[in-house]
C-alpha cells in the first residue's frame, strides 16, 4: 500500500499529515530559518529540508530527529533531489551552485 503525506510549514516546524485520514503524524522540530525546499528519500524513511540560510537538514521520519546537517551553500536552497538509491542528495541554491552530498542514513 502506498501512503500519501502532505507537508506544511508552521514556522519553525514542519507538520507531516497522512492525507487519507487527515491525521497529523509528525511535527519535525524546525530551525530558526524558513524552509525553502524539501525532498523525501526513495525509501520514505528520511526527509531532506533546505533552509533560507543555505543549510540542509536530513530528518528521520521514524524518530523525528535531524542528525545530519550540510552547510555547503551560501544562499537559500532552491531545490533538493535524491538519487534513485537514496545514497546521494543533490542540492541547488539561488546563486546557481550545485552540490552533491552523500546522504548517509542513521
Protein Blocks (a to p, Z undefined) as FASTA:
>chain_A
ZZddddddddfbdcdddfklopafbdcdddfbdcfbdcddfklpaccdddfkopacdddf
klopafbdcdfbfbdcfbdcddfkopaccdddfkopacddddddZZ
